[in-house]
Amino acid sequence: MYPLRGAWDHEDVAAFLDDARIPVRLACRTPKGGLWMLSLWFEYDPEAGQLACATAASADVVRYLREDDTVAFEISTNRPPYRGVRGQGIATIDSDEEKALLRRLLDRYLGGTDSGLARSLLAPDREEVRIEVDVTKAYTWDFSDRMPSAATDDE
């Protein structure tokens, strides 16, 4: 398992990431050495210490990660009390021909595949890939004991 510092242990991280319906902010380098960041839906496998995201095979980030597979990430709440996990990892790209991961993410984030967005993402002519991030180290924080909660359940 990857090294972890901060407010939570690995079980707490797994519980937070399983419950979170917020995207991962994923950062990488472009082939010319610039920085690139994007937000993606994710699922977390606590046994493997791995984040899995889906995106179009034609997305810029796919090309960037094929050049340099190192990434940084953050998954954190947008409303008080602020809490989350950030870290580093190594990304791999694999085809998702059956769009199995994408279907799970649509269920997780939208509650199913019955929407215009889901139909667009699942279109037969759209090639999908999995971005799997093997977490190499992480840091957590949780300000719940020193910040008031936001009035809404929105993350």
C-alpha positions in Angstrom: 0.0 0.0 0.0 1.2 3.5 -0.7 2.6 5.8 2.0 -0.1 8.0 3.6 0.2 11.0 5.8 -2.4 13.3 7.4 -5.7 13.1 9.1 -6.9 9.7 7.8 -5.8 6.1 7.5 -6.3 4.0 4.4 -9.8 2.8 5.6 -10.9 6.5 6.0 -9.6 7.3 2.5 -11.5 4.4 1.1 -14.7 5.5 2.8 -14.3 9.1 1.7 -13.6 8.2 -1.9 -16.4 5.6 -2.0 -18.9 8.2 -0.8 -17.5 11.2 -2.8 -19.5 12.3 -5.9 -16.9 14.9 -6.9 -14.4 14.6 -9.7 -10.7 14.0 -9.3 -8.5 16.9 -10.4 -5.7 15.2 -12.3 -2.5 17.1 -13.2 0.2 16.0 -15.7 2.8 17.4 -18.0 2.4 18.1 -21.7 5.0 16.8 -24.1 6.5 20.3 -24.2 6.9 20.3 -20.4 3.9 22.5 -19.6 1.4 21.7 -16.9 -2.1 20.4 -17.6 -5.0 19.8 -15.2 -8.5 18.4 -15.8 -11.4 17.0 -13.8 -12.6 13.5 -14.3 -15.1 11.2 -12.7 -13.4 8.3 -10.9 -13.8 5.2 -8.9 -11.4 3.9 -6.3 -10.1 0.4 -5.7 -8.8 0.4 -2.1 -7.3 -3.1 -2.5 -5.1 -1.9 -5.4 -4.7 1.7 -4.2 -5.8 2.8 -7.6 -8.1 5.5 -9.1 -9.8 4.7 -12.4 -11.2 7.4 -14.7 -12.8 7.2 -18.2 -12.3 9.6 -21.1 -12.4 9.7 -24.9 -9.4 8.0 -26.6 -9.0 11.3 -28.5 -8.6 13.5 -25.3 -5.4 15.5 -25.1 -4.7 14.0 -21.7 -4.4 10.5 -23.2 -1.6 11.7 -25.5 0.1 13.6 -22.6 0.1 10.6 -20.3 1.5 8.4 -23.0 4.5 10.8 -23.1 4.8 11.1 -19.3 2.8 8.9 -17.0 3.5 10.7 -13.7 0.5 12.6 -12.3 -0.7 14.5 -9.2 -4.3 14.5 -8.1 -6.7 16.0 -5.6 -10.2 14.9 -4.5 -11.6 17.4 -2.1 -14.9 18.9 -1.0 -15.9 22.2 -2.4 -17.9 23.4 0.7 -16.9 23.5 4.3 -15.8 21.7 6.2 -13.0 21.1 3.8 -11.5 17.6 3.6 -9.9 15.4 1.0 -7.0 13.5 -0.3 -4.2 14.6 -2.7 -1.2 12.7 -3.9 0.9 11.4 -6.7 0.8 8.4 -8.9 1.6 6.6 -12.2 -1.0 6.5 -14.9 -1.7 3.8 -17.4 -4.0 3.9 -20.4 -6.1 0.9 -21.5 -8.9 0.6 -23.9 -12.4 0.3 -22.5 -14.1 -1.1 -25.7 -17.3 -2.2 -23.8 -17.3 1.1 -21.9 -17.8 -0.8 -18.7 -16.0 1.7 -16.5 -17.8 4.6 -18.2 -21.2 2.9 -17.4 -20.2 2.4 -13.8 -19.2 6.1 -13.6 -22.5 7.2 -15.2 -24.4 5.2 -12.6 -22.2 6.6 -9.8 -22.4 10.3 -10.8 -25.7 10.6 -12.7 -27.7 7.7 -11.3 -27.9 5.9 -14.6 -27.5 6.1 -18.4 -30.9 7.7 -19.1 -29.7 11.2 -20.1 -28.5 13.1 -23.1 -25.0 13.3 -21.7 -24.9 9.5 -21.1 -26.2 8.7 -24.6 -23.6 11.0 -26.1 -20.8 9.4 -24.1 -22.0 5.9 -24.9 -22.3 6.6 -28.6 -21.0 3.6 -30.6 -18.6 5.7 -32.6 -16.9 7.2 -29.5 -13.8 5.3 -28.5 -13.3 5.1 -24.7 -10.2 4.5 -22.6 -9.5 3.9 -18.9 -6.9 6.0 -17.1 -5.8 4.0 -14.1 -3.7 5.8 -11.5 -1.6 3.7 -9.2 -1.2 6.0 -6.2 2.4 6.2 -5.0 1.9 8.5 -2.1 -1.0 10.6 -0.6 -1.8 13.2 2.0 -5.2 13.8 3.7 -6.8 16.6 5.6 -10.1 17.0 7.4 -11.1 20.4 8.9 -14.5 19.0 10.2 -13.6 19.7 13.8 -12.7 23.4 13.2 -15.0 24.5 10.4 -18.8 24.7 10.3 -20.7 22.6 7.8 -22.2 24.2 4.7 -25.9 24.4 4.7 -26.2 22.0 1.7 -25.3 18.4 1.1 -23.5 19.4 -2.2 -19.9 18.4 -2.4 
